[in-house]
Amino acid sequence: MDIKKLRNYARLIARTGLNIMPGQEVVIRTEPEQIEFIEMLAEECYEAGASVVNIEWRFMPMTRLNVKYQSAENLGSVLKWEEEKLKYKSETLPASVYLDSDDPDGLSGIDNAKFALAQQNRYKVIKPYNDLMENKYQWCVAAVPGKKWAKKVFPELPVEDAVEKLWELILKCSKADGEDPMEEWRIHNENLARRCKWLNSLQLRKLVYKSDLTGTDFEVGLIPNCLFCGGAEELPGKDVWYNANIPSEEVFTTPMKGQAEGIVYSTRPLSYEGNLIDNFSVRFHEGKVVEVKAEKNEEALKVMVGMDEGASMLGECALVPWESPIRESGVLFYSTLFDENASCHLALGRGYSSCIDEYWKYTNEELRDMGVNDSMNHEDFMIGAPDLDIKGICADGSVVQIFKNGRWAQD
């Protein structure tokens, strides 16, 4: 891979993704692949002004071994040093980048019930620190190609060729393969902001989805003072803008908890905790999931929607046109970061409180009371189709065409 392009990508993550402030600490969370790029990214973070750059290693094979051999009690515990680390982060608010390179099948076949119980128990300790940090620091999810991920995407290629091919696609879809990726993202953010401005002018109260090709027939309520967001986000009161996802093609909002009716069908597989859930449907009644079906890994899907009370309700509605460059690449990435930006999607679980107008004026409890869903999970799944029709119902009862044949109606 061209070193200059990789350097530009690392700079894009540090300066446009995180937008590191002078003297700010940085955490890079990553699998131990692509060491050379991780070193490059750390250097770019320092060049952007970071005071300290720390690496937090993840290793999916170790997670598999832990689930297999540890007791349920040990697996679900948060050790004292881990809690001290969470406390430190909640006080210092480091900019955090998460590099995705996971094997889509990396946890296939594990004891899902045991793993879910462990996560639930750990979350009881972790949640208060997450709440303290919410909307107060910059974060960015980006990707580097792992060998097993690359082979999943390109099984016909030798592993090194597959990694190289996946690198090319990651850079292209992230708008990082040109001479000036940061300028590309400036223009891209402006375009997404224009979409948001139009949607926010409509005073929408409901979205109605219909696709004859897939069978999706669904409607969801919206919070009266919700906002559609997309691209760069701002930390309240700090004039600091960052991009939480690279790539990102979506405009999204947080729906009203408890207001969802109908059925939606997936149009891309969902990689959840190392299990690939494929060809599935989700049926809602009175805001909650009442039925799920899947051709592959249905049990993992059932575990996912049962993680806690909020896991069976919606936390996001995202609009992505059918002509998304990620879909037009013709590649199924088996990665939510990319596949969610290939088409319209929904998310089960935690809602984004930052999608509420002037959200910083409210407590977490007040935001939940407004209708922002709360959960330990936030899991995106794709429902976009070439015939997807989305209508918006406005506060005055008027109907506005939002999407027609999978594309922005205003175009």
BELJOSUL-V662758 format. One record per residue. N is the residue number from 1. PHI is phi in degrees with one decimal (* if undefined). PSI is psi in whole degrees, -180 to 180 (NA if undefined). Layout:
BEGIN
{{N/PHI/PSI} {N/PHI/PSI}}
END
This chain:
BEGIN
{{1/*/140} {2/-58.6/120} {3/-61.2/-37} {4/-62.8/-41} {5/-66.4/-40} {6/-64.4/-39} {7/-64.0/-43} {8/-62.6/-38} {9/-65.5/-44} {10/-62.0/-41} {11/-65.7/-40} {12/-59.7/-46} {13/-62.6/-44} {14/-69.9/-40} {15/-102.8/-32} {16/-101.4/-40} {17/-67.0/-62} {18/-86.4/-36} {19/51.6/62} {20/-62.1/135} {21/-89.4/148} {22/-54.3/127} {23/84.6/1} {24/-80.1/143} {25/-77.6/153} {26/-132.6/140} {27/-120.2/129} {28/-110.3/116} {29/-103.8/124} {30/-158.5/158} {31/-77.5/156} {32/-80.5/47} {33/-116.7/161} {34/58.1/48} {35/-57.5/-39} {36/-61.9/-41} {37/-69.4/-39} {38/-60.8/-41} {39/-62.9/-42} {40/-61.4/-45} {41/-64.0/-42} {42/-60.3/-42} {43/-64.8/-41} {44/-64.7/-34} {45/-64.2/-43} {46/-64.2/-42} {47/-63.1/-28} {48/-80.4/-8} {49/119.1/4} {50/-62.2/141} {51/-85.1/-36} {52/-144.0/137} {53/-120.6/120} {54/-113.7/146} {55/-106.9/131} {56/-113.1/114} {57/-86.2/138} {58/-116.7/150} {59/-151.0/102} {60/-58.4/-39} {61/-58.5/-32} {62/-70.7/-37} {63/-60.9/-42} {64/-60.9/-44} {65/-65.4/-40} {66/-61.3/-44} {67/-64.8/-37} {68/-70.3/-43} {69/-106.4/-26} {70/-76.8/152} {71/-69.0/158} {72/-59.8/-36} {73/-65.5/-48} {74/-65.1/-42} {75/-62.6/-32} {76/-95.0/6} {77/-91.8/151} {78/-109.8/113} {79/-68.6/158} {80/-57.9/-42} {81/-67.4/-31} {82/-67.7/-41} {83/-67.8/-37} {84/-62.9/-36} {85/-66.1/-42} {86/-62.2/-42} {87/-61.1/-43} {88/-61.6/-44} {89/-63.8/-39} {90/-66.9/-22} {91/-90.8/-35} {92/-99.8/-21} {93/51.7/60} {94/-67.6/147} {95/-66.5/136} {96/-128.9/128} {97/-116.0/136} {98/-116.8/112} {99/-93.9/115} {100/-88.8/123} {101/-144.4/21} {102/-64.4/146} {103/-70.1/119} {104/-58.2/-26} {105/-107.1/17} {106/-63.3/-26} {107/-117.3/17} {108/-60.6/132} {109/90.1/-1} {110/-73.8/171} {111/-76.1/94} {112/-63.1/-38} {113/-64.8/-43} {114/-64.1/-44} {115/-65.4/-41} {116/-63.4/-44} {117/-61.6/-41} {118/-62.3/-43} {119/-64.0/-41} {120/-61.4/-43} {121/-68.6/-40} {122/-65.7/-37} {123/-63.9/-30} {124/-58.2/-34} {125/-85.2/-38} {126/-74.9/-35} {127/-53.5/-47} {128/-58.6/-34} {129/-73.3/-39} {130/-59.5/-42} {131/-62.9/-38} {132/-65.6/-31} {133/-92.9/-16} {134/-56.3/128} {135/65.8/20} {136/-118.9/1} {137/-147.2/160} {138/-84.3/140} {139/-144.7/154} {140/-149.3/131} {141/-104.1/124} {142/-135.5/-173} {143/-140.2/150} {144/-132.9/149} {145/-80.0/121} {146/-86.3/157} {147/-63.7/-45} {148/-71.3/-35} {149/-63.2/-46} {150/-61.2/-41} {151/-69.0/-29} {152/-67.0/-40} {153/-75.1/-40} {154/-126.0/71} {155/-64.9/-21} {156/-81.1/-12} {157/-98.6/149} {158/-57.9/152} {159/-56.8/-44} {160/-66.2/-37} {161/-67.7/-37} {162/-64.3/-42} {163/-62.4/-44} {164/-62.6/-42} {165/-64.8/-40} {166/-68.6/-38} {167/-55.2/-48} {168/-57.1/-43} {169/-70.3/-40} {170/-59.1/-46} {171/-66.7/-41} {172/-65.0/-49} {173/-68.6/-23} {174/-89.5/6} {175/55.2/42} {176/-122.2/15} {177/-104.6/4} {178/-97.1/-170} {179/-74.8/-30} {180/-139.2/79} {181/-58.9/-35} {182/-67.0/-35} {183/-69.9/-38} {184/-58.3/-41} {185/-73.4/-31} {186/-61.3/-46} {187/-65.7/-43} {188/-61.0/-45} {189/-62.5/-37} {190/-63.0/-41} {191/-65.7/-42} {192/-65.7/-39} {193/-62.4/-35} {194/-64.6/-41} {195/-61.2/-45} {196/-62.4/-42} {197/-59.8/-43} {198/-63.4/-49} {199/-61.5/-41} {200/-70.9/-18} {201/-78.8/-13} {202/-86.7/-16} {203/53.4/57} {204/-72.5/145} {205/-122.8/-12} {206/-158.1/148} {207/-118.4/136} {208/-121.2/121} {209/-108.4/140} {210/-149.3/130} {211/-142.0/116} {212/-71.6/-31} {213/-65.3/-41} {214/-99.5/-27} {215/100.9/-2} {216/-60.6/129} {217/-149.7/102} {218/-157.0/147} {219/-140.2/151} {220/-141.1/138} {221/-82.3/154} {222/-117.2/150} {223/-71.6/134} {224/-52.9/-38} {225/-106.3/32} {226/-77.1/159} {227/-124.5/146} {228/-87.5/133} {229/-124.6/163} {230/-178.7/146} {231/74.5/-136} {232/-66.9/140} {233/-116.1/154} {234/-114.5/135} {235/-75.4/128} {236/-60.9/130} {237/75.9/6} {238/-119.7/-10} {239/52.6/42} {240/-117.8/119} {241/-107.2/142} {242/-147.4/164} {243/-115.0/114} {244/-72.5/-25} {245/-129.5/131} {246/-129.3/106} {247/-86.3/173} {248/-156.2/126} {249/-120.9/6} {250/-97.2/152} {251/-117.8/129} {252/-140.6/163} {253/-147.7/171} {254/-100.1/120} {255/-78.4/172} {256/-76.2/122} {257/-56.5/132} {258/87.6/4} {259/-123.6/84} {260/-152.4/132} {261/-138.8/139} {262/113.9/-164} {263/-129.3/142} {264/-127.3/147} {265/-117.6/136} {266/-70.8/147} {267/-118.9/0} {268/-146.3/153} {269/-63.6/156} {270/-113.3/124} {271/-92.7/110} {272/-123.5/116} {273/49.9/45} {274/76.7/8} {275/-113.8/132} {276/-95.4/110} {277/-95.1/125} {278/-132.6/150} {279/49.7/66} {280/-125.4/163} {281/-132.3/154} {282/-133.7/125} {283/-109.0/135} {284/-114.3/146} {285/-147.3/129} {286/51.7/40} {287/88.4/-10} {288/-115.0/153} {289/-69.8/125} {290/-114.0/-12} {291/-159.8/137} {292/-131.0/145} {293/-137.1/144} {294/-150.5/141} {295/-73.0/-29} {296/-134.4/129} {297/61.1/45} {298/-61.0/-36} {299/-63.2/-39} {300/-64.0/-37} {301/-65.2/-40} {302/-64.9/-41} {303/-61.5/-42} {304/-59.7/-47} {305/-77.6/-7} {306/-107.3/11} {307/-61.4/-38} {308/-161.0/-179} {309/-59.7/-41} {310/-74.6/-16} {311/-67.5/-18} {312/-97.5/9} {313/-124.0/163} {314/-82.6/144} {315/-123.4/-6} {316/-159.7/142} {317/-123.1/121} {318/-123.4/137} {319/-108.8/122} {320/-137.7/124} {321/-68.5/152} {322/-60.6/-28} {323/-85.4/22} {324/-51.1/137} {325/-60.8/-24} {326/-73.7/-42} {327/-66.7/-40} {328/-69.8/-13} {329/-66.8/-21} {330/77.2/11} {331/-111.1/134} {332/-91.3/116} {333/-84.9/-19} {334/56.6/30} {335/-138.5/125} {336/-59.9/-37} {337/-53.3/-40} {338/-92.2/-49} {339/-65.4/-29} {340/-67.6/-24} {341/-93.0/12} {342/-95.3/-19} {343/-165.2/172} {344/-57.0/145} {345/-148.4/166} {346/-121.6/163} {347/-131.4/133} {348/-90.0/137} {349/111.9/-145} {350/-58.8/134} {351/-91.8/163} {352/-92.2/110} {353/-66.0/-21} {354/-69.4/-8} {355/-89.0/8} {356/-100.7/132} {357/-56.1/126} {358/54.1/45} {359/-58.2/-27} {360/-66.9/-13} {361/-83.0/-8} {362/-115.9/153} {363/-78.4/164} {364/-58.1/-39} {365/-65.0/-41} {366/-65.6/-39} {367/-65.3/-40} {368/-64.6/-39} {369/-64.5/-29} {370/-69.5/-23} {371/127.6/7} {372/-77.3/120} {373/-68.6/147} {374/-121.5/137} {375/-167.3/161} {376/-77.2/-17} {377/-104.2/157} {378/-149.7/102} {379/-122.3/114} {380/-84.1/141} {381/-140.8/146} {382/-93.1/133} {383/-128.5/2} {384/-63.4/145} {385/-147.3/160} {386/-66.3/-16} {387/-110.6/12} {388/-61.0/127} {389/-113.8/128} {390/-127.9/122} {391/-111.6/146} {392/-107.6/135} {393/-100.6/121} {394/-88.0/170} {395/-59.3/-31} {396/-89.5/6} {397/91.1/-9} {398/-70.6/157} {399/-113.4/131} {400/-122.2/133} {401/-77.0/118} {402/-94.4/-51} {403/-124.6/142} {404/-135.6/124} {405/53.6/44} {406/76.0/9} {407/-131.4/162} {408/-59.3/125} {409/-67.7/-31} {410/-71.1/-14} {411/-81.0/NA}}
END
